[in-house]
Structure formats: C-alpha cells, structure tokens
C-alpha cells in the first residue's frame, strides 16, 4: 500500500474533525473536538498528526478555519427549488415565491448543525483576524450565491431594486434575518408560524413562517415594480435549479 503523504493525512484528519464537529455541534467553538478522537476514527497513530501540527491547539485552530470556510453548496439550490413551482404557476405571485423560498432557510438544530457551527465559530472569533477574514469571505460567497436566486425572482416578478439599494443589500438583510432566526431556534425558540387570512391586504396564505413575513417586508421596502421589465423566460433559469425543483415535487 503506498505511503500516505502529509497533505493526504492533513486533509483526512481535518475532514474527520469536521465530521465530528457536525455530529456533536458547537461547544466552546471547537475545543471539544479532541485530536485523539479524530485519530481513533481515522485509524492513525498520534505520530501521523504531530508530524503536521505541533499540538492539539494548532489542529483545533485549523479545524476552526475549515469549519468557517465550510459551505453547503446546494443551499441556494434548495431555496430556488422551493420558489420555482410558484414561478411556473401562471397564478403565482412574488409573495408566494418568497414564502416558499423562505422555507429552506428555517434553520434548526440538529438538522442544520454545519450552518449553526459556522455561525457559532464566527461569532466567537472576533479577536482572531485570520478567522474573521475567513468568515467574511465565506459570508460574501453566500451573499453572491443567494443574490442569484433573488435576482431571478425579481426579474420573474417584474420588480427591481429601489434607488439607493443594491441586490447585495437585499441578500445581506435576508441573510441576517435567516441567521438570527436560526440562532434563536438553536437556543430553544421554535420557529413561529402565522395563520394569515388569504383575503388580508398583507401576505396572503394560511400558513406563513415569521421569517417569510419579514422577508416580504424587507423586499417591499427595498424593491419596487419595474415598468420596463421585459417578459421573463423560465427556461433561462439554471438547469440545476429546475432539476432540484423537479426532484422536490
């Protein structure tokens, strides 16, 4: 059997550390992930690890960096897949597209432990500039990714950003709301659902999450009807979004 390189060992031990972190959830950042446990699961000796990291603290710091950089690369596809059925419905409204698209962003523990772990580490790492920078980059990547979904919904609904606001502002605001509700739920506060009258002047459906109601309020303030909006062709949506929507049905 060929000898494993130091880089192969490093990647394997970090991957197992992330696995354990996502299984157990955050607790004092990554301090509860012991290198001995990682090595035991990897079937490796301590020597393999200490040829790469000088001690457990060094390992845990790199693990924290990788956890902050971790990204669920299909999360925006889930949001798009939830909104697309409304976009394919001739009677669909942008209210309903936002309501449905908000559902995958109701983050809960333990189902979304990777997302909540990243938030916990970012929130407790303000004195570590490398972790702060990694968190900032991860945040910007997420905003750009979700911005693609919000842009598609706006174009489909014939809306545009109001003067003074950008798509980045909209994505940042909705991310803050979603993260806030996720942290509340992780702390034991259940996601609130509202039985709203479909004939009311506000959001029109029997079952709205509070997150969706807030998302509509933010969108109404930051966007407006676009009288110059061209017809929207659903076929222009990314193939992976349409495939995800088809699978979801």
C-alpha atoms as a printed R data frame, in Angstrom:
    type eleno elety resid chain resno       x      y       z
1   ATOM     1    CA   UNK     A     1   0.000  0.000   0.000
2   ATOM     2    CA   UNK     A     2   1.504  3.400  -0.958
3   ATOM     3    CA   UNK     A     3   2.551  5.629   1.938
4   ATOM     4    CA   UNK     A     4   0.064  8.438   2.699
5   ATOM     5    CA   UNK     A     5   1.551 11.914   2.190
6   ATOM     6    CA   UNK     A     6   1.471 14.537   4.938
7   ATOM     7    CA   UNK     A     7  -1.041 16.541   2.886
8   ATOM     8    CA   UNK     A     8  -3.304 13.496   2.488
9   ATOM     9    CA   UNK     A     9  -3.120 12.921   6.256
10  ATOM    10    CA   UNK     A    10  -3.859 16.578   6.982
11  ATOM    11    CA   UNK     A    11  -6.934 16.573   4.711
12  ATOM    12    CA   UNK     A    12  -8.223 13.303   6.190
13  ATOM    13    CA   UNK     A    13  -7.854 14.427   9.806
14  ATOM    14    CA   UNK     A    14  -9.469 17.798   9.110
15  ATOM    15    CA   UNK     A    15 -12.344 16.082   7.284
16  ATOM    16    CA   UNK     A    16 -12.908 13.726  10.226
17  ATOM    17    CA   UNK     A    17 -12.698 16.648  12.640
18  ATOM    18    CA   UNK     A    18 -15.426 18.429  10.666
19  ATOM    19    CA   UNK     A    19 -17.447 15.227  10.715
20  ATOM    20    CA   UNK     A    20 -17.216 15.018  14.500
21  ATOM    21    CA   UNK     A    21 -17.939 18.744  14.858
22  ATOM    22    CA   UNK     A    22 -21.066 18.463  12.742
23  ATOM    23    CA   UNK     A    23 -22.172 15.357  14.618
24  ATOM    24    CA   UNK     A    24 -21.726 16.884  18.071
25  ATOM    25    CA   UNK     A    25 -22.481 20.525  17.336
26  ATOM    26    CA   UNK     A    26 -20.558 23.596  18.501
27  ATOM    27    CA   UNK     A    27 -19.495 23.875  22.121
28  ATOM    28    CA   UNK     A    28 -16.910 26.495  23.061
29  ATOM    29    CA   UNK     A    29 -16.027 26.694  19.361
30  ATOM    30    CA   UNK     A    30 -14.034 23.527  18.531
31  ATOM    31    CA   UNK     A    31 -12.425 22.897  21.933
32  ATOM    32    CA   UNK     A    32 -14.407 19.697  22.469
33  ATOM    33    CA   UNK     A    33 -13.008 18.021  19.334
34  ATOM    34    CA   UNK     A    34 -10.050 16.079  20.662
35  ATOM    35    CA   UNK     A    35  -7.286 15.057  18.296
36  ATOM    36    CA   UNK     A    36  -7.179 11.658  19.991
37  ATOM    37    CA   UNK     A    37 -10.817 11.051  18.965
38  ATOM    38    CA   UNK     A    38 -10.080 12.101  15.395
39  ATOM    39    CA   UNK     A    39  -7.060  9.790  15.194
40  ATOM    40    CA   UNK     A    40  -9.047  6.908  16.652
41  ATOM    41    CA   UNK     A    41 -11.744  7.301  13.985
42  ATOM    42    CA   UNK     A    42  -9.086  7.648  11.260
43  ATOM    43    CA   UNK     A    43  -7.264  4.563  12.483
44  ATOM    44    CA   UNK     A    44  -3.997  6.503  12.759
45  ATOM    45    CA   UNK     A    45  -1.341  6.961  15.395
46  ATOM    46    CA   UNK     A    46  -0.513 10.211  17.171
47  ATOM    47    CA   UNK     A    47   2.736 10.422  15.253
48  ATOM    48    CA   UNK     A    48   0.837 10.938  11.989
49  ATOM    49    CA   UNK     A    49  -0.810 14.065  13.396
50  ATOM    50    CA   UNK     A    50   2.178 15.552  15.190
51  ATOM    51    CA   UNK     A    51   4.219 15.486  12.028
52  ATOM    52    CA   UNK     A    52   1.720 18.099  10.749
53  ATOM    53    CA   UNK     A    53   0.582 20.066  13.818
54  ATOM    54    CA   UNK     A    54   2.772 20.858  16.803
55  ATOM    55    CA   UNK     A    55  -0.047 20.257  19.263
56  ATOM    56    CA   UNK     A    56  -3.795 19.867  19.651
57  ATOM    57    CA   UNK     A    57  -4.325 23.645  19.784
58  ATOM    58    CA   UNK     A    58  -2.763 24.038  16.332
59  ATOM    59    CA   UNK     A    59  -5.014 21.300  14.969
60  ATOM    60    CA   UNK     A    60  -8.115 22.837  16.511
61  ATOM    61    CA   UNK     A    61  -7.283 26.250  15.060
62  ATOM    62    CA   UNK     A    62  -7.023 24.839  11.536
63  ATOM    63    CA   UNK     A    63 -10.217 22.890  12.136
64  ATOM    64    CA   UNK     A    64 -11.964 26.140  13.132
65  ATOM    65    CA   UNK     A    65 -10.758 27.796   9.924
66  ATOM    66    CA   UNK     A    66 -12.058 24.942   7.796
67  ATOM    67    CA   UNK     A    67 -15.391 24.945   9.649
68  ATOM    68    CA   UNK     A    68 -15.808 28.670   8.940
69  ATOM    69    CA   UNK     A    69 -14.954 28.104   5.280
70  ATOM    70    CA   UNK     A    70 -17.339 25.152   5.042
71  ATOM    71    CA   UNK     A    71 -20.180 25.773   2.656
72  ATOM    72    CA   UNK     A    72 -23.271 23.780   1.887
73  ATOM    73    CA   UNK     A    73 -23.011 24.318  -1.862
74  ATOM    74    CA   UNK     A    74 -26.594 23.281  -2.583
75  ATOM    75    CA   UNK     A    75 -28.320 25.552  -0.064
76  ATOM    76    CA   UNK     A    76 -29.151 28.217  -2.648
77  ATOM    77    CA   UNK     A    77 -30.425 25.478  -4.969
78  ATOM    78    CA   UNK     A    78 -32.851 24.381  -2.239
79  ATOM    79    CA   UNK     A    79 -34.105 27.962  -1.970
80  ATOM    80    CA   UNK     A    80 -34.522 28.195  -5.741
81  ATOM    81    CA   UNK     A    81 -36.193 24.776  -5.923
82  ATOM    82    CA   UNK     A    82 -38.741 25.854  -3.313
83  ATOM    83    CA   UNK     A    83 -39.580 29.071  -5.190
84  ATOM    84    CA   UNK     A    84 -39.629 27.711  -8.753
85  ATOM    85    CA   UNK     A    85 -43.033 25.906  -8.560
86  ATOM    86    CA   UNK     A    86 -44.632 29.294  -7.864
87  ATOM    87    CA   UNK     A    87 -42.665 30.806 -10.761
88  ATOM    88    CA   UNK     A    88 -44.002 28.070 -13.059
89  ATOM    89    CA   UNK     A    89 -47.578 28.687 -11.899
90  ATOM    90    CA   UNK     A    90 -49.417 31.261 -14.068
91  ATOM    91    CA   UNK     A    91 -51.256 32.389 -10.919
92  ATOM    92    CA   UNK     A    92 -48.117 32.537  -8.813
93  ATOM    93    CA   UNK     A    93 -47.288 35.791  -7.025
94  ATOM    94    CA   UNK     A    94 -43.977 37.140  -5.797
95  ATOM    95    CA   UNK     A    95 -45.396 36.963  -2.271
96  ATOM    96    CA   UNK     A    96 -45.801 33.211  -2.664
97  ATOM    97    CA   UNK     A    97 -42.366 32.818  -4.262
98  ATOM    98    CA   UNK     A    98 -40.792 34.474  -1.211
99  ATOM    99    CA   UNK     A    99 -42.959 32.484   1.199
100 ATOM   100    CA   UNK     A   100 -41.975 29.183  -0.385
101 ATOM   101    CA   UNK     A   101 -38.340 30.198  -0.904
102 ATOM   102    CA   UNK     A   102 -38.014 31.121   2.761
103 ATOM   103    CA   UNK     A   103 -38.901 27.634   3.982
104 ATOM   104    CA   UNK     A   104 -35.467 26.009   3.363
105 ATOM   105    CA   UNK     A   105 -33.894 28.869   5.322
106 ATOM   106    CA   UNK     A   106 -35.696 28.000   8.553
107 ATOM   107    CA   UNK     A   107 -32.512 26.598  10.075
108 ATOM   108    CA   UNK     A   108 -32.898 24.222  13.007
109 ATOM   109    CA   UNK     A   109 -30.637 22.199  15.264
110 ATOM   110    CA   UNK     A   110 -29.593 19.419  14.769
111 ATOM   111    CA   UNK     A   111 -30.618 19.269  11.091
112 ATOM   112    CA   UNK     A   112 -28.519 22.329  10.221
113 ATOM   113    CA   UNK     A   113 -25.646 21.762  12.614
114 ATOM   114    CA   UNK     A   114 -22.985 22.633   9.987
115 ATOM   115    CA   UNK     A   115 -24.589 26.041   9.350
116 ATOM   116    CA   UNK     A   116 -25.027 26.778  13.046
117 ATOM   117    CA   UNK     A   117 -21.496 25.590  13.848
118 ATOM   118    CA   UNK     A   118 -20.091 28.066  11.338
119 ATOM   119    CA   UNK     A   119 -22.140 30.872  12.904
120 ATOM   120    CA   UNK     A   120 -21.022 29.934  16.408
121 ATOM   121    CA   UNK     A   121 -17.333 29.985  15.471
122 ATOM   122    CA   UNK     A   122 -17.660 33.249  13.559
123 ATOM   123    CA   UNK     A   123 -19.448 34.857  16.490
124 ATOM   124    CA   UNK     A   124 -16.745 33.843  18.970
125 ATOM   125    CA   UNK     A   125 -13.665 34.571  16.851
126 ATOM   126    CA   UNK     A   126 -13.660 38.369  16.672
127 ATOM   127    CA   UNK     A   127 -10.148 38.574  18.162
128 ATOM   128    CA   UNK     A   128  -8.595 36.210  15.586
129 ATOM   129    CA   UNK     A   129  -8.044 38.144  12.362
130 ATOM   130    CA   UNK     A   130  -7.488 35.055  10.210
131 ATOM   131    CA   UNK     A   131 -10.786 33.561  11.362
132 ATOM   132    CA   UNK     A   132 -12.514 36.928  10.932
133 ATOM   133    CA   UNK     A   133 -11.243 37.185   7.357
134 ATOM   134    CA   UNK     A   134 -12.237 33.591   6.569
135 ATOM   135    CA   UNK     A   135 -15.714 34.291   7.946
136 ATOM   136    CA   UNK     A   136 -16.020 37.490   5.919
137 ATOM   137    CA   UNK     A   137 -15.071 35.698   2.704
138 ATOM   138    CA   UNK     A   138 -17.497 32.852   3.396
139 ATOM   139    CA   UNK     A   139 -20.238 35.404   4.071
140 ATOM   140    CA   UNK     A   140 -19.587 37.246   0.806
141 ATOM   141    CA   UNK     A   141 -19.636 33.964  -1.139
142 ATOM   142    CA   UNK     A   142 -23.008 33.110   0.373
143 ATOM   143    CA   UNK     A   143 -24.461 36.546  -0.420
144 ATOM   144    CA   UNK     A   144 -23.344 36.286  -4.044
145 ATOM   145    CA   UNK     A   145 -24.848 32.806  -4.315
146 ATOM   146    CA   UNK     A   146 -28.211 33.771  -2.832
147 ATOM   147    CA   UNK     A   147 -28.172 37.019  -4.805
148 ATOM   148    CA   UNK     A   148 -28.510 34.915  -7.970
149 ATOM   149    CA   UNK     A   149 -31.762 33.430  -6.628
150 ATOM   150    CA   UNK     A   150 -33.170 36.795  -5.512
151 ATOM   151    CA   UNK     A   151 -32.274 38.350  -8.864
152 ATOM   152    CA   UNK     A   152 -34.175 35.597 -10.692
153 ATOM   153    CA   UNK     A   153 -37.271 36.085  -8.509
154 ATOM   154    CA   UNK     A   154 -37.168 39.867  -9.048
155 ATOM   155    CA   UNK     A   155 -36.857 39.523 -12.819
156 ATOM   156    CA   UNK     A   156 -39.651 36.939 -12.899
157 ATOM   157    CA   UNK     A   157 -41.953 39.152 -10.808
158 ATOM   158    CA   UNK     A   158 -41.177 42.301 -12.803
159 ATOM   159    CA   UNK     A   159 -39.549 44.087  -9.900
160 ATOM   160    CA   UNK     A   160 -36.264 45.964  -9.449
161 ATOM   161    CA   UNK     A   161 -34.181 47.344  -6.606
162 ATOM   162    CA   UNK     A   162 -35.275 50.773  -5.376
163 ATOM   163    CA   UNK     A   163 -32.831 53.633  -5.818
164 ATOM   164    CA   UNK     A   164 -30.272 53.541  -3.009
165 ATOM   165    CA   UNK     A   165 -30.405 49.765  -2.547
166 ATOM   166    CA   UNK     A   166 -28.430 47.004  -4.250
167 ATOM   167    CA   UNK     A   167 -29.012 43.288  -4.650
168 ATOM   168    CA   UNK     A   168 -26.110 42.810  -2.211
169 ATOM   169    CA   UNK     A   169 -28.025 44.884   0.380
170 ATOM   170    CA   UNK     A   170 -31.096 42.707  -0.074
171 ATOM   171    CA   UNK     A   171 -29.093 39.481   0.243
172 ATOM   172    CA   UNK     A   172 -27.272 40.809   3.342
173 ATOM   173    CA   UNK     A   173 -30.516 41.812   5.048
174 ATOM   174    CA   UNK     A   174 -32.229 38.492   4.371
175 ATOM   175    CA   UNK     A   175 -29.128 36.567   5.473
176 ATOM   176    CA   UNK     A   176 -29.076 38.452   8.783
177 ATOM   177    CA   UNK     A   177 -32.750 37.673   9.372
178 ATOM   178    CA   UNK     A   178 -32.323 33.993   8.477
179 ATOM   179    CA   UNK     A   179 -29.214 33.624  10.666
180 ATOM   180    CA   UNK     A   180 -30.964 35.346  13.558
181 ATOM   181    CA   UNK     A   181 -33.955 33.016  13.414
182 ATOM   182    CA   UNK     A   182 -31.584 30.038  13.144
183 ATOM   183    CA   UNK     A   183 -29.687 31.056  16.277
184 ATOM   184    CA   UNK     A   184 -32.954 31.593  18.167
185 ATOM   185    CA   UNK     A   185 -34.130 28.119  17.211
186 ATOM   186    CA   UNK     A   186 -30.812 26.584  18.290
187 ATOM   187    CA   UNK     A   187 -31.354 28.299  21.654
188 ATOM   188    CA   UNK     A   188 -34.745 26.613  22.039
189 ATOM   189    CA   UNK     A   189 -37.054 29.214  20.496
190 ATOM   190    CA   UNK     A   190 -39.340 27.460  17.982
191 ATOM   191    CA   UNK     A   191 -39.911 28.938  14.545
192 ATOM   192    CA   UNK     A   192 -43.135 30.909  14.700
193 ATOM   193    CA   UNK     A   193 -45.835 30.230  12.122
194 ATOM   194    CA   UNK     A   194 -48.740 32.569  11.476
195 ATOM   195    CA   UNK     A   195 -52.230 31.610  10.262
196 ATOM   196    CA   UNK     A   196 -52.897 34.590   7.970
197 ATOM   197    CA   UNK     A   197 -56.187 35.229   6.176
198 ATOM   198    CA   UNK     A   198 -55.684 34.829   2.415
199 ATOM   199    CA   UNK     A   199 -58.024 37.760   1.823
200 ATOM   200    CA   UNK     A   200 -55.974 40.110   4.009
201 ATOM   201    CA   UNK     A   201 -54.136 43.042   2.454
202 ATOM   202    CA   UNK     A   202 -50.818 41.625   3.683
203 ATOM   203    CA   UNK     A   203 -49.214 38.295   2.773
204 ATOM   204    CA   UNK     A   204 -51.974 36.018   1.523
205 ATOM   205    CA   UNK     A   205 -51.782 32.497   2.784
206 ATOM   206    CA   UNK     A   206 -53.000 30.386   5.692
207 ATOM   207    CA   UNK     A   207 -49.548 29.334   6.877
208 ATOM   208    CA   UNK     A   208 -46.603 31.753   6.861
209 ATOM   209    CA   UNK     A   209 -43.399 31.477   8.802
210 ATOM   210    CA   UNK     A   210 -42.420 34.668  10.596
211 ATOM   211    CA   UNK     A   211 -39.204 34.579   8.567
212 ATOM   212    CA   UNK     A   212 -41.231 34.726   5.334
213 ATOM   213    CA   UNK     A   213 -43.316 37.658   6.622
214 ATOM   214    CA   UNK     A   214 -40.141 39.584   7.484
215 ATOM   215    CA   UNK     A   215 -38.612 38.677   4.098
216 ATOM   216    CA   UNK     A   216 -41.648 40.128   2.306
217 ATOM   217    CA   UNK     A   217 -41.453 43.311   4.396
218 ATOM   218    CA   UNK     A   218 -37.752 43.721   3.538
219 ATOM   219    CA   UNK     A   219 -38.393 43.059  -0.162
220 ATOM   220    CA   UNK     A   220 -41.298 45.506  -0.280
221 ATOM   221    CA   UNK     A   221 -39.123 48.238   1.199
222 ATOM   222    CA   UNK     A   222 -36.043 47.560  -0.942
223 ATOM   223    CA   UNK     A   223 -37.722 46.742  -4.274
224 ATOM   224    CA   UNK     A   224 -40.435 48.213  -6.498
225 ATOM   225    CA   UNK     A   225 -42.371 47.288  -9.671
226 ATOM   226    CA   UNK     A   226 -40.311 47.781 -12.822
227 ATOM   227    CA   UNK     A   227 -42.482 49.249 -15.613
228 ATOM   228    CA   UNK     A   228 -39.697 48.472 -18.112
229 ATOM   229    CA   UNK     A   229 -39.312 44.826 -17.102
230 ATOM   230    CA   UNK     A   230 -39.056 42.503 -20.125
231 ATOM   231    CA   UNK     A   231 -41.013 39.223 -20.217
232 ATOM   232    CA   UNK     A   232 -39.330 36.537 -18.145
233 ATOM   233    CA   UNK     A   233 -38.438 33.205 -19.721
234 ATOM   234    CA   UNK     A   234 -38.309 30.447 -17.099
235 ATOM   235    CA   UNK     A   235 -36.094 28.444 -19.451
236 ATOM   236    CA   UNK     A   236 -33.320 30.920 -18.597
237 ATOM   237    CA   UNK     A   237 -33.145 29.543 -15.060
238 ATOM   238    CA   UNK     A   238 -30.086 27.352 -14.313
239 ATOM   239    CA   UNK     A   239 -30.680 23.719 -15.199
240 ATOM   240    CA   UNK     A   240 -29.662 22.553 -11.712
241 ATOM   241    CA   UNK     A   241 -32.389 24.711 -10.143
242 ATOM   242    CA   UNK     A   242 -35.051 23.272 -12.438
243 ATOM   243    CA   UNK     A   243 -33.768 19.755 -11.759
244 ATOM   244    CA   UNK     A   244 -33.833 20.369  -7.993
245 ATOM   245    CA   UNK     A   245 -37.400 21.711  -8.246
246 ATOM   246    CA   UNK     A   246 -38.464 18.644 -10.225
247 ATOM   247    CA   UNK     A   247 -36.920 16.337  -7.618
248 ATOM   248    CA   UNK     A   248 -38.642 18.223  -4.820
249 ATOM   249    CA   UNK     A   249 -42.115 17.731  -6.243
